[in-house]
Amino acid sequence: MIGGNKPHGYTIVEVLIFLAISSLMFLLAAGFISGKQSAVEFKQGMNDINTQIGSVVNDVANGQYPPSATFTCTAPPLSPPVFTAATTAQGSNGGCIFLGKVMQFNVAGDPTVYNIYTVAARQMDPTGASITSFTAAKPIAVDDGGAINLTQKNTLQSGLVVTKVLKCTGNCSGGTPIGSFGFFGSLGNYGLSQSSTPESGAQTVVTAIVPNTPANGTFGASETSAVTNINAKAGSIGPTDIVGNGTYILMCFQNGNKKGSVSIGGQSGQQFTTTLETGAGVPSIC
C-alpha cells in the first residue's frame, strides 16, 4: 500500500491572490501617507505666504529698507525722489522717506512668483511742511532695473500657485481683480515719527490698492511693467483705494485640488490684519 502524508503548501493561485491583496494594501497605505504629507505641505505653504505678508507689514511699520541697500536719495522741488548709486550704506538722504512696500503676484505670468517692491517718496513739500497725500509724496519704486534695485523676488512654497487677487466686500461674490497692493506709512506722521534718513522710524500702516491701467494690469505683468505702473499710479492712490471699512483684499491659492486663501483687512476695520483659510473656509469665488 502506497501511503504517507500529503505535502502541504500554497497553490500558484493562492500565492497570486496573496500578492494582489498585499499590493492593494500597500497602495492604499502609500496613498494615505502621500495624501497626509501633501496636506501638511499645502498648509505649510499657506502658512509661509501668510507669514511673509506679516513680515512685509512689520518692515513698513518699522521703516526698514533691505539692509544691503547702497544709494543716496534726493528730492528735487516738485519732483519724485532721485536715486544715485553709492559705495557706502544709506546715509543722509535729504528729503526722501521710506513710504512702504508693494506686493505683486503672478510676475511675468508665473503663478509661483511674487515680488515685493520697496517704495520711497518725498518727505516734505517745497515749503518744508510734512507731506499729507500720496499725490504730494510722489512715490516711486526703488527699482531702476540696474544697480539701484531693492525689489525682493520670491517663490511660493510647497507647490502653491496664485489664481486670483481681488478687491472684495461681503462674501466677495463680485470681487474686482487687482494687480498689486501695498502697505504704506500713514501720511502726515512723517514729521513726528520719521528721521531725515529712510532707514528707520515706526509709524502707522495703511493698506492700499495700487491703481492699474488697464484694470488688473500688473497681475501677470513683468517686473518692469509693474514698476512703471507703481511709478505712474501710486501717487493717485485715493480714499477708495484704501482697504478697510468693509473692503478687503483676497488672494486665492491652489495646489492640485487643494485651495486656500489669505485675506487682508475687513476684520474689525484693521487694514493690515491677515486671515488664512483652507478647506471649507475658503471663499467660493476662489
ABEGO torsion letter per residue (X at the ends): XBBEBBBBEBBAAAAAAAAAAAAAAAAAAAAAAAAAAAAAAAAAAAAAAAAAAAAAAAAAAAGBBBAABBBBBBBBBGBBBBBBBBABBBBBBBGBBBAEBBBBBGBGGBAABBBBBBBBBBABBAAGBBBABAAAAGBBBBBAGBABBABBBBBBBGGBBBABBBBBBEAGAABBBBABBBBBBBBGAAAAABBABAABEBBBBBBBBBBBOBBGAABGBBAAAAAAAAAAAAAABBAAABBEGGBBBBBBBBBEABBBBBBBEGBGGBAABBBBBBEAABBAAX
